Every structure is written in structure tokens, then in C-alpha cells.
Amino acid sequence: MMARAESVAVQALRNVMQRVSQASERANRPASQVRLVAVSKTKPVELVQEVYDAGHRHFGENYVQELIDKAPQLPQDIKWHFIGHLQSNKAKALITSVPNLYMVEGVDSQKVANHLNRAVSGLGRPPLSVLVQVNTSREESKSGVNPSECVDLAKHLKEECPNLRFSGLMTIGMLGYSSTAEFFKTLVNCREKVCKELEIPVEECELSMGMSGDFELAIEMGSTNVRVGSTIFGARSYPGRQ
Ligand SMILES: *Cc1c(COP(=O)(O)O)cnc(C)c1O
């Protein structure tokens, strides 16, 4: 049988992987320190499957219902990341419907943390990794705690939520904005404070920052987890669903 030509998405994936390792090299960091999450929101399961078949395993979604619909149609060894704001009343559905949920990137209140913690208990699954979302650019439209509040929420997760594992911090930069570096630096500073206050080693506190437009800059500034959507899967076309 003739080998099938690589799809556009798979070529784009390989290109992004190469850019990830080049940016890591520039920053004198092993590329293995940076996880690439392929953000598949609004994209059909067939396209996700193609990227999966090329060997990729970490995928991200940011609409609960969409993830609940897609996850059962795709291989169970996918490591799903829920990225962005999560409504507390959807935590239970998310946890019970997606057994291969790997990480929630976007806990922004004690309320969401408590709902998640309760939803995980009794399921017999290992603690769920969560990141605290920080609103580093202080835009009203973005969710996330203020930088000054990140220690308190991290502490709450560590001390009050035994079914969750506090694993680091996440932020959304400001695309096309010249001061994106400043926002990434703010997240780096938050990590410093959190690690000192909670007495955890820096290596155990991830930084999820960097998207299609700024993932190389983010890696140079210390990101351990980049979330890349449109550069892999193509532009999203659903109106109002960016
Ligand atoms: C959609 C989304 C991404 C990916 O955005 P691209 O610019 O398409 O790479 C990353 N993070 C979050 C939280 C998102 O909602």
C-alpha cells in the first residue's frame, strides 16, 4: 500500500514541534521540558484523529460540552487539557464524562476548585492536575485571579483540595501586543512567590503560557506548556467562537 501523504494538520504539527525545539535551544532548555498541547476546539474529530495518528497525545479544548461530545469518539489514551475558564456548575459533568482528562488549566476561584475537588472524589481516579489561571494583563474580559491573589488560591488547592494536584500557573498573553513579554514575566514572578510561600520546588510548578502567535517568546521566557490551536488546525471559522 502506498503511504498516505501527510495531512496539512500533521505537517503543521511537525513544523510547530520544530519551532518549539528551536526556541528551547535558544533558551538553553531541553525541548523535553516543553509540552505542546494541540488545541482542537471547533475542529472535527477526524482532524484530531489525524494528529493523534501522527503520534501526538496532548490535546486541549475550552468548551465543556464540546469536549464531552468529542472525547468518547477519540482514543482513550489522549491526554485532554481543559483550558480557560470553567464554570463551577459544569465541573461535575466534565469530570464524570471525560475519564482521560489530564489537566484543568484555568482554575480561577476557590468555588471552581471546590467543585472540581468534590467531583473527583469517589471516582477512584488519581488526583487531577490543575493550574491556577492568572490574569496578567488585567483585562476585564479575561478570567483569572489577579497576580496578587495567586498565592492564596494555590495554597487553597494544596491544603484544602486533596483530590486535586496544584501543578502550576497559566496565563493568556495579549496577542499582537508589544508588552506580551511583560505579562509572561508577571507569571514567572507569580511562580517565584508561590514556590517560596508553599515551599515547593520551581520544577514542580508549571508555567502554561504561549499560543499560536507567541509560543516561541513564551518558551524563551520559561513556559513548560504551550497551547497551540490555529497554527496546527487552521483558522477557526465559527463566528463568535474564537
Ligand atoms: C483557543 C485557545 C488557545 C489556542 O489559540 P491559538 O491562537 O489558536 O493558538 C490557547 N489557549 C486558550 C485558553 C484558548 O482558548
The ligand as an ORCA input file, in Angstrom:
! r2SCAN-3c Opt
* xyz 0 1
  C      -8.091     28.857     21.757
  C      -7.112     28.911     22.851
  C      -5.738     28.698     22.601
  C      -5.158     28.469     21.220
  O      -5.204     29.649     20.483
  P      -4.460     29.786     19.057
  O      -4.186     31.248     18.964
  O      -5.408     29.294     18.042
  O      -3.212     29.004     19.119
  C      -4.881     28.708     23.687
  N      -5.321     28.920     24.947
  C      -6.619     29.133     25.223
  C      -7.037     29.341     26.626
  C      -7.550     29.142     24.191
  O      -8.852     29.353     24.481
*
